[in-house]
Amino acid sequence: MSYLILIRHGQSRWNLTNKFTGWVDVPLSRLGVKEAILNAKELRQLKIDVAYTSELSRAQETLLIILSGQNRTGIFLHRGKKDGDHDRYATKLDKNEIPIYSSPILNERYYGRLQGMDKAQVREKYGEKKVMEWRRSYKGRPPGGESLQDVYGKVIPYFHREIQPWLEKNKNVIISSHGNTLRAIIKHLENISDHDISHLEISNSQPIVYRFSGGKIQRAKGELSFERKVYWRAPKRARLKQGRLKF
């Protein structure tokens, strides 16, 4: 038996100011760091063997804080000249070291011309109906950007090729990534319809844990919310949610 941990990065500086981020490499906010520290405490009892993350700093920062809570050192293994050759710069790992694989496939979806724009200003420019379609629908693409369907088409083959084999070897895997990337993975794991996935909310820094056993994967911990809140302006105050995961 093995576990798959999905976690969206902690609050970023652009989450804080309510900007479209996408592929822009924005670091964690002060709250985001605190959220990651809390996650490290919650996940301390679940030993992590292998880690996957995007190439964006907010996801990597979250991951490294979580691993530090387990007294684990993550070693980034870079892809070599041949496709799939991650170990070109790797040395033999010690018992408290684990491999980290980063890939642009696990990046947030690309928001095209909306990146860096204030969400309230985008609504005023394009209209609420059109922006809601871009933000929430499965197939809607923002100008020059990607849809959730586009993300799904990249992420799921990668998941089966790179990540699932570790679970089959009884290794616990964490994926520290982004809201839309994780929505695509969860859509696949839980067979969520194209319509219902538009309502799925993945909160910052709230772990969702799946148990893999006998070739089947089932959610073990973490609630899914299908009531997505839409903020056109950043909330005035952000609160740090507290909770515990038990295994």
N, C-alpha and C positions, 0 to 999 in steps of 0.2 A: 504494500500500500504506500502511496505517496500523496503529497499535497501540492496544489498549484495555488499560489497567492497572487492575486491581482490587486495592484494599488495605483491609483492615480496620484501623481505628484502633489505635494502640499501647495498651498496658495502661492502663486507667483506674483511678481510685482505688477504684471499687467492684469492678472485676475483682480488684484486689489483696486485698480483704476478702471476696470471693466472695458478693456480693449480687446479686439480680436488679435489673437496671438499666432496660432498656427505654427509655422516653421521658424518664427522669430525666436532667437535663443535668449529667453528672459530668465533671470535667476529667481529663487524663492524670495518671498517677502519674510519679514520677521515672524509673522504668524505661520507661514509655511514651514519654517524651520522648527517651530514649536510643535506643529502637527506631526512632522516627521519624527521628532524625538518621542512623542507620545506613541506613535506606531511602533517604534523600536521597543518600547516597553511592552506593548501588547503582544508583539510577535516574538518576544525573547524565548518563549517556551517552545517554539516551533523551529527546529534546526533547518536552516536553509543550505542547500547543497550547490545550487546553480542559480545564477541571476541573469536576467535579460532586461535590457533597457533601451531607450531611444538614444539618439545622438544629441539630445537637447539637455542643457545643464539642469533644468528644474527637475527632470526625472532622475538624472544621475545623482544629484545632491540628495534627493529623497532616499534613493537606494542606499547610498553610502552611509547615511545617518542610521538607517535601519540595520545595516550590517554591523555597524559599530556597536549597536546595542547587544549584539550577540558575540562581541569580541571576535568578529570575523573580518578578515582583510580581503576585500574584493580585488582581483587582478584582472584588468581589462585585457582580453585577448583580441588582437586586431586581425582582421582578415588579410590573408596573404595574397599572392598573385593569382593563385588558383581559387576558383569559386569553392567556398566551403572550407578553405584552409585557414582556420582561425588561429592556429597555434604557432605562427611564424615567430612571434616574439615571446612565446611562453617558456617558462622554465618549470621544473617540477614543483608543484604546489605543496606547501606544508599543511599540516592538519587544520590550522585555523585560517587557511586561505581558500577562497572559492573562485571559480572562473566567472567573469562578467562578460557577456556578449552584447555589444551594442549594434544597432542597425537603424538606418533611416526608415526602414519599413515600419518600425515601432514609433516613429514620430507622430505628433498630432497631425490631423488632416490639414492639407494646405488650403488656406482661406483666400488665396489669390490677392486681388486688389483691396480686400477688406482688412488685411493685416496691418495692424498699427492704428486702425481707426477706432474711435470711440463708438460703442454700440448704440448709444442714443443718437449720435450724429448720423450713423448709418440708417437708422430707422427714419429720421427726418428726410434723408436724401432719397431713399428708395421706397419708403412706405413699409408699414408694419407687416402687411400680408406677405410681401415678397421676402423680407428679411426672415420672417418666421419659417418660410419654406426653405430658405438656405440653411438656417440654423437647425431645424428640427426634422425635416423630412429625410427619408432614406435615400432618395435619388436626386434631390435638389443640389445643384452646384452653385456656389457663389461666383461672381465674375472672375474668371481665370483660375478658379480653385477646384477642389475635389468634393465629391459627395461622400456620404458614409458608405454608399455602395462601392465606390472606388477604393476606399480604405479596406473594406471587407475583402475585395478581390485580391489585395496584396497580402493582408495580414493572415488570413486563414491558411493559405498554402504554406506560408512561413511557419505558422504554428505547428502544422502537421510535420513539416520537414525538419525543423530545428528543435522544437520544444517538447512535443509529445514523446519522442524517443527517451528523453530523460525520465519522464513520468513512468514509462514502461520499465525503466531500470530501477524503479523505487527510489528515485531522487526527488527531493522537495525543491520546487522551482518557484522563484518569485519573478514577476514581470512588473517593473516600475515604469509606467508609461503615461498615457494621456486619455482624456475623457472619450474621444471618438474612437481611438484605437481599442480601448477596453470595451466600449459598447459593441464594436464589431466582434470581438472575441466572445463576449457574453451572448450575443445574438446567436452565434454558432453553437456554443455549449448548451444553451437552454432552448434552442429552437424557437426563438422569438420571431414573430411575424414582422414583415416590413412595416406594417401600420403601427404595431405596438412598440417597436424599437424607438420610434420618434418620441415616445413619452418616457423612456428610461433615463434616469438621472444617475450619474456616477459622481459622487461627492469627492471633493479633494481629500486625499489622505484617509480614506475609510476602507480598510482591507476587506476584500471578498475572497473567501477561501474555498477551494474545491478539493474533494477527495477522489483520488484515482485508484480503483481497485477492480480486478477482474476484467480489464478492458473497458470499464465504464467510469464516467466522471460525473460526480454529483456535488452540488453545493453543500459545504459543511458548515460554514459560518458567513455571516454578513447578509444584510437584508438588501433587496432590490427595491428601489422606489420608482414607480411609474407616474409620478406627479412632478413633472419638471417645472421648476420656477424660472421665469424669464426676467432678468434684471436689465432694464434699459440704462439704468445708472447704477453705479457701484453702491452696495449697502453702506449706510453710514458707519455701522460698527460690525465687525466680524468677531464671532465668539468661537473659542476653542472647544469643540465637542469632546467629551470624555467617554470612554467606553472600554470594555475588556473583551478579549476573545479567549475562550477556554477550549481546550482540546482534551 
